[in-house]
């Protein structure tokens, strides 16, 4: 049996997410935006809740197409509020639209969101050496800095905890614990 990080439950969805996605470096803007949306909706909830609704989010938010989301009408916003398949939080839905608009601004300024976000780690994932749950931080000075920078640009639901979880998800930091089979990969 494979040894996995402490947070992985026996849910096949969780196992697949851990084994195939979490901590893998992501450089394409489409996936970076998807994780930004998912992480912002996760704020205050469990990640498994988001994973269970991921396909619904994908459908509701036009496959996470930030160009489309940035131009959502009031009618589309209202329809999202009625969509039982997603988290129906007014502020989080509004934030997805706002964040899509700001994501496009960053692409204009830097050429891609990927160039912007990966510059914070000099394009190289930070490899941590955490042994157990107690070692893994919820925030770092770097997640504080990125959070502050994104908030200054107008992004919503991008507190330091959300940003650190985002950094873990997209592989900017490798926080697989040292006993996890994914750690050495």
SULBEL-V327515 format. One record per pair of residues at least 4 apart in sequence whose C-alpha atoms are under 7 Angstrom apart, sorted by the first residue. I is the first residue (numbers start at 1). GAP is how many residues later the second one is. If there is no record, write none. Layout:
i: [I;I]
gap: [GAP;GAP]
//
This chain:
i: [2;3;3;3;4;4;4;5;5;5;6;8;8;9;10;11;12;13;14;14;15;16;17;17;18;22;22;22;22;23;23;23;23;23;23;23;24;24;25;25;25;26;26;26;26;27;28;28;29;29;29;29;30;31;32;32;33;34;34;35;35;36;36;37;37;38;38;39;39;39;40;40;40;41;42;42;42;43;45;47;48;49;50;53;53;53;54;55;56;56;56;57;57;58;58;58;59;60;61;65;66;66;67;68;69;69;70;70;70;70;72;72;72;73;74;75;76;77;78;79;81;81;83;89;90;91;92;93;94;95;95;96;97;98;98;99;99;99;100;101;102;102;103;103;104;105;106;106;106;107;107;107;110;110;112;113;114;115;118;118;119;121;121;125;125;125;125;126;126;126;127;127;127;128;128;129;129;130;130;130;130;130;131;131;131;131;132;138;138;139;139;139;139;139;140;141;142;143;143;143;143;144;144;145;146;147;147;147;147;147;148;149;150;150;151;151;151;158;158;159;160;161;162;163;164;165;166;167;167;167;168;168;168;168;176;176;176;177;178]
gap: [179;176;177;178;4;176;177;171;172;175;127;6;7;5;5;4;4;4;4;34;4;4;4;5;4;146;147;148;149;145;146;147;148;150;151;152;146;147;145;146;147;5;6;144;145;87;4;86;4;83;84;85;4;4;4;138;4;4;30;4;131;4;130;4;59;4;12;4;123;127;117;118;122;51;4;5;8;119;4;4;4;4;4;4;32;33;4;4;4;29;30;4;29;4;5;6;4;20;8;4;4;34;4;4;28;31;27;28;30;31;4;5;25;4;4;4;4;4;4;4;7;9;5;4;4;4;4;4;4;4;61;4;4;4;57;4;56;57;4;4;4;53;4;10;4;4;4;6;7;4;5;6;5;6;4;4;4;4;4;5;4;4;51;46;47;48;49;46;47;48;46;47;48;46;47;48;49;5;6;45;47;48;4;46;47;48;45;23;26;4;5;21;22;25;4;4;4;4;17;20;21;4;16;4;4;4;11;12;13;16;4;4;4;5;4;5;7;4;5;4;4;4;4;4;4;4;4;4;5;6;4;5;6;7;4;6;7;6;5]
//
